[in-house]
Amino acid sequence: MSISLTPNQERFIQTKLQAGKYHSVEEVLEIALQLLDEYDRAETEWVRDVREKIDAAIAVSEQTAPIDGEIFVNQILERFEQQRQTEQ
């Protein structure tokens, strides 16, 4: 496979090589690809976790009586006010 790098990408790789931490372009690219793979797996896991939490919240909401939005907001504001008073 042949790839083309932008001038910025080439400068980035050269900077890494000049710093002495990496010994070849291939090593830099291998690490970059490993990090990309880790990022993709972490993102997939995060999406799965969020979906599970959403599903759990939906399940709970289906078993809970609805509450008026204004009442709900007022209750939250009251909690904030109580918390603020206890911190003073």
Secondary structure, DSSP 8 states (H G I E B T S, - for coil): ------HHHHHHHHHHHHHTS-S-HHHHHHHHHHHHHHHHHHHHHHHHHHHHHHHHHHHHHHTS----HHHHHHHHHHHHHHHHHHH-
